[in-house]
Amino acid sequence: MKTRILLIGAAIAGIALMQPLGAATDTANVTVSATVAASAKLTIGATTVTFPDADPETVATINATEGAIAITAKGRTSAAGNVTLTLLAADDLKSGTDVIGISNVTWTASGTGFAAGTMNKTLAQTVGSWTGSGTRTGSASFKLANSWDYATGSYSVTATYTLTAP
């Protein structure tokens, strides 16, 4: 009988050891946060716009040699924020003291939100405008009004694109 009691006691102890003693659970919360700041990135497919010489009698408007220039505008802003791409010329086209007014340079545009325009040296011209964050792709094709009145020379000016995502 003692052996039986001892075996029964050993069996009960074995079973007790197989189950966790006083199993318990607990929970804790963690706060997950992220900071997303306004950001803008602009990629222009060409950094020069070149107009070849052409006879004003047969070519009234000279297309840029580069053709359509690809533009990718990436902006991160609020859902109702406006992302704007502008272009501003530093001055008129100049060759020494000779001048071709910058307003003789225009562009056509393709792509959603992109707009055609005329270059200006005092007021930045809108090239594109969108609401909310995202990536926008389009292109601009530049043209120069041709004229017999232009003095010979190599003309140039710097123009600056600015992408704003407040």
N, C-alpha and C positions, 0 to 999 in steps of 0.2 A: 504494500500500500504506500509506503514511503517512497518507493521508486515511482509509483504512479503519480503521486502528488508532486514529486520532483520533476517528472517529465511534463506534467500539465503546467507547472509553474514556469519551466523552461520554454514551453511552447507559447505561453502568454507573454513572456518577456521578449521572445523572438518577434512575435507579431507586433508588439508595442514599439520595438526598435525599427521595424520596417516602415511605420507611418511617422510623419514628422511630428515632433513633439511641439504642441502649441503653435501650429502654423498661423502666421499673421500677414496682413497686407497693409500697405500704406501708399498714398499717392502724393505727388508734388506737381505743381504747375511750373512751366517755364514760359517766359514771354519771348516771342520771336519778333524781331524788328529789323527793318531794312531802311536805309536812307537812299533816296534816289534824287539826285540833283539835276537841275536844268543843264543841258549839254547840246552842243552843236558841232557838226563835222561836215565840211564841204570838200568835194572832190570835183575838179574841173579837168576835162579831158585834154585840154591844150592850154599852154600858158602864153601863146602868142596868137595874134590875129593879123594876117598879112593880106594886103590888097595889091594885086599886081597892076601894072600900068595897063590902061585900055583907052581906046579912041572914044572920046566923049560923044562923037557923032553917031557911033554905032552901038556903044554900050553906055546906057544912061546910069545904070547901077552896077557896081562891081561887087561880085560875091567874094567873100574871103576864101583864100586858097585852102584853108583847113576844113571847109565845109561845116557841117553841123558839129558843134562841140558838145560832147556829153557832159551833163551836170548831174551830180548826185548830192542831194541835200538831206542830211540826217539831223533831226531835231528831237529833243526830249523836253517836254514842257507839261503844263497841266492839261487836262482834257479840253478846256476851253481856251488854252493859250494859243497865241498866234506865232507861227514860225514864218519868218520873212527873209527873203533873199533879195539884196539890192546890188546895184552896180553904179559906181561913181568914178568919173574920169578926173584925173588930177588937173587937167587943163585942156586946151584945144590941141589938135595935132599940130606939131611944129617942126620946121626944118630951118634952123637958124632963126632968122627974124620972120620968115614966111609962115603963114598960118592957114590951116583949113579948120573951120569951125567944127567942134566935136559933134554938133547936132547933125552933121552930114553922115554920121555913123548910126545905123539903126540895126535892130535884130528882130528876127522872127523866132518864135519859140514853139516847142512841142512838149507834150507831157501835161498831165493833170496839175493845175495850179500854176503853171508857168505862163508868162505873159510877154508879148512883143513890146518893144519900146524903142526909145531914142536916147542915145547917150547924152549926158549932161555933166557939166563940170561944177555946178553949184548945188544941185539937189540930187541926192541918190535916187535912182530910178528902180522901181520894183520889177524884179525879174520873176519872182515867184512868191506865193503866199498861201499858207495852209493853216488849218486849225488842228491842234492836238499833236501828239508825238507821232513819229514814223519816219520812214525813208521815202523820199520822193526822187524820181528820176525823170529827166527830160533832156532837152538840148536847145542850144541857141545857134542860129545862123546869122552871121554879121554881114552887113552890106554897107558900101560907101557910095554916096551919091557922087557921080562923076561930073566934072565940069571943065570947060575950056579955061576958066578963070584961075585954076590952081597954078601956082608957080612951080617950076621943076624943083625936085629935091627928094630927100628921104625923110619922111615925116614920122613922128612917133609920139606916143603919150602912154602913161601908165594908167590903167583903170583897175579899180579894186572891187571885188565881190565881197559882200559882208552877209553872213548868215546869222540871224538872231533868233534865239529860242529862250524867251524870258521865263 
